[in-house]
Amino acid sequence: MKVTPAIVQTEFIGVDAKIVRSTNPSCVGLKGRVLDETRNTFVILHEGKEKAIVKDTAVFHFTLCDGTVVEIDGKLLVGRPEDRVKKQIRRLW
């Protein structure tokens, strides 16, 4: 899979995720599969327990289906998943 700015429009349910930075120190280092996504949170299955992670305050590493690891700031992911897929991506170059 080619990593482009459009990666923020993909579906993240079922993808492995790890929190690498967060304003909540207890969330840093949590990793697991994304079970659900709402407008402001990801629900991650971590060691058999569901953990809700606020998107706006965290930076995630997502492992895609081909093994590529992508770092995405959660601020880019805030919004309903169905609306994020339709959103235009602003190019900075």
N, CA, C and O atoms as a DFTB+ gen file, in Angstrom:
372 C
 N C O
     1  1       0.841      -1.167       0.000
     2  2       0.000       0.000       0.000
     3  2       0.895       1.242       0.000
     4  3       1.849       1.326       0.774
     5  1       0.589       2.184      -0.853
     6  2       1.353       3.421      -0.940
     7  2       0.883       4.379       0.148
     8  3      -0.314       4.626       0.297
     9  1       1.833       4.913       0.904
    10  2       1.499       5.833       1.990
    11  2       1.454       7.253       1.432
    12  3       2.469       7.786       0.984
    13  1       0.276       7.853       1.464
    14  2       0.042       9.206       0.963
    15  2      -0.750       9.975       2.009
    16  3      -1.206       9.386       2.990
    17  1      -0.923      11.276       1.820
    18  2      -1.771      12.023       2.775
    19  2      -3.202      11.506       2.836
    20  3      -3.903      11.765       3.814
    21  1      -3.646      10.790       1.827
    22  2      -5.005      10.246       1.816
    23  2      -5.170       9.085       2.797
    24  3      -6.269       8.548       2.930
    25  1      -4.094       8.689       3.486
    26  2      -4.182       7.586       4.438
    27  2      -5.151       7.918       5.570
    28  3      -5.711       7.005       6.179
    29  1      -5.362       9.196       5.867
    30  2      -6.290       9.565       6.938
    31  2      -7.737       9.295       6.544
    32  3      -8.619       9.345       7.402
    33  1      -8.004       9.011       5.281
    34  2      -9.358       8.709       4.835
    35  2      -9.679       7.221       4.905
    36  3     -10.810       6.833       4.610
    37  1      -8.730       6.381       5.283
    38  2      -8.975       4.949       5.307
    39  2      -9.761       4.537       6.548
    40  3      -9.936       5.323       7.479
    41  1     -10.221       3.316       6.542
    42  2     -10.940       2.720       7.660
    43  2      -9.917       2.129       8.626
    44  3      -9.032       1.384       8.204
    45  1     -10.024       2.446       9.904
    46  2      -9.047       1.986      10.887
    47  2      -9.550       0.841      11.758
    48  3      -8.778       0.287      12.540
    49  1     -10.813       0.475      11.644
    50  2     -11.329      -0.652      12.428
    51  2     -10.677      -1.934      11.924
    52  3     -10.685      -2.220      10.727
    53  1     -10.112      -2.701      12.856
    54  2      -9.433      -3.942      12.518
    55  2      -7.940      -3.797      12.322
    56  3      -7.249      -4.791      12.101
    57  1      -7.426      -2.580      12.399
    58  2      -5.999      -2.319      12.216
    59  2      -5.316      -2.324      13.580
    60  3      -5.904      -1.891      14.571
    61  1      -4.070      -2.816      13.634
    62  2      -3.307      -2.773      14.877
    63  2      -2.803      -1.359      15.108
    64  3      -2.306      -0.705      14.191
    65  1      -2.937      -0.893      16.346
    66  2      -2.549       0.477      16.688
    67  2      -1.725       0.480      17.964
    68  3      -1.871      -0.389      18.825
    69  1      -0.856       1.476      18.065
    70  2      -0.064       1.692      19.274
    71  2      -0.045       3.188      19.549
    72  3       0.114       3.989      18.629
    73  1      -0.208       3.567      20.815
    74  2      -0.161       4.969      21.197
    75  2       1.285       5.276      21.572
    76  3       1.828       4.700      22.514
    77  1       1.909       6.200      20.817
    78  2       3.307       6.527      21.070
    79  2       3.469       7.804      21.888
    80  3       4.452       7.945      22.615
    81  1       2.523       8.735      21.781
    82  2       2.539       9.955      22.581
    83  2       1.105      10.307      22.951
    84  3       0.173      10.094      22.176
    85  1       0.952      10.850      24.153
    86  2      -0.371      11.266      24.594
    87  2      -0.227      12.231      25.760
    88  3       0.757      12.175      26.499
    89  1      -1.204      13.117      25.927
    90  2      -1.197      13.984      27.092
    91  2      -1.579      13.204      28.344
    92  3      -1.336      13.666      29.459
    93  1      -2.173      12.033      28.170
    94  2      -2.502      11.142      29.282
    95  2      -1.396      10.090      29.374
    96  3      -1.358       9.186      28.540
    97  1      -0.498      10.175      30.354
    98  2       0.642       9.253      30.422
    99  2       0.245       7.784      30.565
   100  3       1.031       6.909      30.201
   101  1      -0.940       7.488      31.079
   102  2      -1.344       6.093      31.239
   103  2      -1.705       5.442      29.896
   104  3      -1.793       4.217      29.809
   105  1      -1.911       6.242      28.868
   106  2      -2.246       5.699      27.545
   107  2      -1.020       5.364      26.707
   108  3      -1.101       4.545      25.792
   109  1       0.110       5.985      27.007
   110  2       1.316       5.783      26.208
   111  2       1.759       4.329      26.319
   112  3       1.891       3.791      27.419
   113  1       1.985       3.703      25.177
   114  2       2.429       2.311      25.140
   115  2       1.305       1.307      24.948
   116  3       1.577       0.134      24.690
   117  1       0.058       1.725      25.065
   118  2      -1.053       0.800      24.822
   119  2      -1.033       0.380      23.363
   120  3      -0.822       1.205      22.474
   121  1      -1.252      -0.898      23.123
   122  2      -1.321      -1.361      21.740
   123  2      -2.331      -2.484      21.643
   124  3      -2.579      -3.220      22.597
   125  1      -2.904      -2.589      20.455
   126  2      -3.902      -3.615      20.214
   127  2      -4.669      -3.319      18.944
   128  3      -4.327      -2.408      18.191
   129  1      -5.705      -4.096      18.718
   130  2      -6.522      -3.954      17.518
   131  2      -7.647      -2.953      17.766
   132  3      -8.274      -2.960      18.825
   133  1      -7.897      -2.092      16.777
   134  2      -8.975      -1.113      16.876
   135  2     -10.304      -1.847      16.696
   136  3     -10.545      -2.467      15.660
   137  1     -11.158      -1.771      17.711
   138  2     -12.458      -2.438      17.666
   139  2     -13.562      -1.528      17.164
   140  3     -14.461      -1.966      16.446
   141  1     -13.492      -0.255      17.543
   142  2     -14.554       0.678      17.189
   143  2     -13.967       2.071      17.109
   144  3     -12.927       2.365      17.698
   145  1     -14.658       2.922      16.365
   146  2     -14.230       4.302      16.209
   147  2     -15.449       5.203      16.281
   148  3     -16.451       4.970      15.605
   149  1     -15.350       6.229      17.104
   150  2     -16.395       7.245      17.165
   151  2     -15.786       8.564      16.710
   152  3     -14.652       8.607      16.233
   153  1     -16.546       9.628      16.864
   154  2     -16.074      10.934      16.412
   155  2     -14.790      11.350      17.131
   156  3     -13.894      11.919      16.509
   157  1     -14.691      11.074      18.427
   158  2     -13.555      11.547      19.220
   159  2     -12.676      10.456      19.805
   160  3     -11.639      10.767      20.390
   161  1     -13.053       9.184      19.668
   162  2     -12.284       8.126      20.325
   163  2     -12.066       6.912      19.424
   164  3     -12.808       6.667      18.472
   165  1     -11.018       6.165      19.764
   166  2     -10.812       4.814      19.255
   167  2     -11.013       3.874      20.433
   168  3     -10.598       4.192      21.548
   169  1     -11.636       2.732      20.213
   170  2     -11.715       1.683      21.227
   171  2     -10.743       0.602      20.789
   172  3     -10.892       0.011      19.720
   173  1      -9.731       0.347      21.638
   174  2      -8.655      -0.588      21.326
   175  2      -8.726      -1.764      22.282
   176  3      -8.916      -1.581      23.485
   177  1      -8.574      -2.985      21.749
   178  2      -8.524      -4.187      22.580
   179  2      -7.078      -4.378      23.030
   180  3      -6.226      -4.792      22.245
   181  1      -6.808      -4.074      24.297
   182  2      -5.466      -4.165      24.862
   183  2      -5.466      -5.208      25.966
   184  3      -6.112      -5.031      26.999
   185  1      -4.735      -6.302      25.743
   186  2      -4.620      -7.400      26.710
   187  2      -5.975      -7.890      27.196
   188  3      -6.166      -8.124      28.389
   189  1      -6.922      -8.047      26.264
   190  2      -8.235      -8.590      26.576
   191  2      -9.230      -7.593      27.131
   192  3     -10.371      -7.956      27.415
   193  1      -8.821      -6.342      27.292
   194  2      -9.718      -5.311      27.814
   195  2      -9.872      -4.208      26.780
   196  3      -8.936      -3.872      26.055
   197  1     -11.078      -3.654      26.729
   198  2     -11.340      -2.547      25.807
   199  2     -10.934      -1.234      26.458
   200  3     -11.345      -0.930      27.578
   201  1     -10.128      -0.465      25.752
   202  2      -9.671       0.834      26.238
   203  2     -10.115       1.906      25.255
   204  3      -9.907       1.755      24.051
   205  1     -10.718       2.979      25.738
   206  2     -11.130       4.102      24.901
   207  2     -10.009       5.137      24.918
   208  3      -9.595       5.589      25.985
   209  1      -9.525       5.508      23.751
   210  2      -8.432       6.459      23.607
   211  2      -8.962       7.695      22.887
   212  3      -9.558       7.585      21.815
   213  1      -8.750       8.856      23.468
   214  2      -9.169      10.109      22.850
   215  2      -8.229      10.420      21.690
   216  3      -7.011      10.451      21.865
   217  1      -8.790      10.650      20.511
   218  2      -7.985      10.890      19.312
   219  2      -7.191      12.185      19.399
   220  3      -6.020      12.227      19.021
   221  1      -7.824      13.235      19.892
   222  2      -7.260      14.580      19.849
   223  2      -5.967      14.719      20.654
   224  3      -5.156      15.598      20.361
   225  1      -5.763      13.882      21.649
   226  2      -4.622      14.044      22.548
   227  2      -3.535      13.006      22.342
   228  3      -2.620      12.912      23.160
   229  1      -3.606      12.221      21.270
   230  2      -2.656      11.128      21.087
   231  2      -2.056      11.111      19.688
   232  3      -2.610      11.662      18.737
   233  1      -0.901      10.454      19.601
   234  2      -0.252      10.175      18.318
   235  2      -0.183       8.661      18.205
   236  3       0.259       7.983      19.132
   237  1      -0.622       8.128      17.060
   238  2      -0.766       6.691      16.871
   239  2       0.228       6.154      15.853
   240  3       0.603       6.850      14.909
   241  1       0.653       4.906      16.054
   242  2       1.340       4.131      15.033
   243  2       0.354       3.053      14.587
   244  3      -0.055       2.216      15.390
   245  1      -0.026       3.071      13.318
   246  2      -0.926       2.060      12.766
   247  2      -0.116       1.115      11.900
   248  3       0.687       1.554      11.077
   249  1      -0.325      -0.192      12.082
   250  2       0.311      -1.202      11.251
   251  2      -0.704      -1.637      10.206
   252  3      -1.708      -2.270      10.530
   253  1      -0.437      -1.294       8.948
   254  2      -1.368      -1.592       7.861
   255  2      -1.268      -3.061       7.462
   256  3      -0.398      -3.785       7.945
   257  1      -2.159      -3.491       6.582
   258  2      -2.247      -4.907       6.198
   259  2      -0.972      -5.420       5.531
   260  3      -0.686      -6.614       5.607
   261  1      -0.201      -4.550       4.883
   262  2       1.032      -4.991       4.232
   263  2       2.251      -4.881       5.153
   264  3       3.376      -5.117       4.713
   265  1       2.043      -4.529       6.415
   266  2       3.135      -4.444       7.375
   267  2       3.726      -3.056       7.532
   268  3       4.604      -2.854       8.371
   269  1       3.270      -2.105       6.751
   270  2       3.762      -0.739       6.842
   271  2       3.265      -0.087       8.129
   272  3       2.086      -0.187       8.468
   273  1       4.169       0.579       8.840
   274  2       3.798       1.300      10.058
   275  2       3.731       2.784       9.720
   276  3       4.681       3.357       9.186
   277  1       2.588       3.400      10.042
   278  2       2.341       4.800       9.727
   279  2       2.072       5.548      11.023
   280  3       1.268       5.103      11.841
   281  1       2.741       6.685      11.217
   282  2       2.488       7.525      12.385
   283  2       1.528       8.636      11.987
   284  3       1.777       9.380      11.038
   285  1       0.419       8.739      12.730
   286  2      -0.599       9.737      12.423
   287  2      -0.985      10.455      13.706
   288  3      -1.259       9.821      14.725
   289  1      -1.004      11.777      13.648
   290  2      -1.467      12.580      14.776
   291  2      -2.987      12.444      14.862
   292  3      -3.686      12.584      13.858
   293  1      -3.485      12.176      16.044
   294  2      -4.910      11.973      16.237
   295  2      -5.764      13.174      15.876
   296  3      -6.950      13.023      15.581
   297  1      -5.179      14.370      15.895
   298  2      -5.932      15.575      15.540
   299  2      -6.421      15.514      14.096
   300  3      -7.450      16.102      13.763
   301  1      -5.689      14.807      13.238
   302  2      -6.105      14.649      11.846
   303  2      -7.269      13.675      11.701
   304  3      -7.960      13.677      10.683
   305  1      -7.485      12.848      12.714
   306  2      -8.495      11.793      12.635
   307  2      -9.800      12.145      13.337
   308  3     -10.756      11.371      13.289
   309  1      -9.851      13.307      13.988
   310  2     -11.066      13.696      14.707
   311  2     -12.196      13.914      13.704
   312  3     -12.028      14.606      12.700
   313  1     -13.323      13.326      13.986
   314  2     -14.493      13.425      13.124
   315  2     -15.099      12.054      12.923
   316  3     -14.450      11.032      13.149
   317  1     -16.333      12.042      12.502
   318  2     -17.002      10.764      12.266
   319  2     -16.312      10.045      11.114
   320  3     -15.959      10.672      10.116
   321  1     -16.117       8.733      11.244
   322  2     -15.406       7.988      10.201
   323  2     -16.053       8.129       8.829
   324  3     -15.354       8.246       7.823
   325  1     -17.373       8.119       8.781
   326  2     -18.050       8.198       7.494
   327  2     -17.892       9.575       6.842
   328  3     -17.925       9.689       5.617
   329  1     -17.719      10.616       7.656
   330  2     -17.479      11.949       7.105
   331  2     -16.020      12.146       6.715
   332  3     -15.721      12.849       5.750
   333  1     -15.116      11.528       7.463
   334  2     -13.690      11.658       7.180
   335  2     -13.331      11.057       5.816
   336  3     -12.423      11.543       5.142
   337  1     -14.032      10.017       5.417
   338  2     -13.773       9.383       4.123
   339  2     -14.097      10.335       2.979
   340  3     -13.445      10.298       1.936
   341  1     -15.098      11.185       3.170
   342  2     -15.531      12.103       2.119
   343  2     -14.761      13.419       2.115
   344  3     -14.827      14.168       1.139
   345  1     -14.029      13.713       3.194
   346  2     -13.382      15.008       3.356
   347  2     -12.241      15.202       2.355
   348  3     -11.492      14.271       2.060
   349  1     -12.121      16.428       1.839
   350  2     -11.031      16.783       0.931
   351  2      -9.739      16.904       1.745
   352  3      -9.744      17.399       2.872
   353  1      -8.652      16.450       1.160
   354  2      -7.347      16.544       1.792
   355  2      -6.626      17.774       1.269
   356  3      -6.456      17.939       0.061
   357  1      -6.202      18.638       2.185
   358  2      -5.445      19.820       1.776
   359  2      -3.994      19.439       1.565
   360  3      -3.369      18.836       2.438
   361  1      -3.467      19.785       0.422
   362  2      -2.069      19.507       0.133
   363  2      -1.231      20.679       0.600
   364  3      -1.589      21.834       0.370
   365  1      -0.127      20.393       1.249
   366  2       0.747      21.437       1.749
   367  2       1.952      21.668       0.851
   368  3       2.825      22.467       1.190
   369  1       2.017      20.988      -0.280
   370  2       3.138      21.172      -1.201
   371  2       2.656      21.401      -2.595
   372  3       3.464      21.576      -3.507
